[in-house]
């Protein structure tokens, strides 16, 4: 079973950048597609981005397309989310997890990691 730990969040001004990391344990990490999701206070969790096992295919929510970049380093068991041109509406707790069979939706997992808080000030 893979365990995931998110990091890299923080407070940034609008227009700024952050890079999130998701460190995975387990030897099968490179076999999994991975995704990033976020949940703003009082809102449902939503899909942000996904990447296939090799990094050759990516998919983004319309709200982040052109601003965020998902990538992975299988040698380091890590997936990244480079966030540029941040907006106040990007403020949320960000989680990584396998994206499920249908990219773009939020899988119904019983457990999510602790996530990492991203706050964008205007």
Secondary structure, DSSP 8 states (H G I E B T S, - for coil): --EEEEE--EEEETT--EEEEEEEESTTGGGS-EEEEEE-TTS--EEEEEE-TTSS-EEE-TTTTTTEEEEEEGGGTEEEEEE-S--GGG-EEEEEE---SSTTS----S-----EEEEEE-
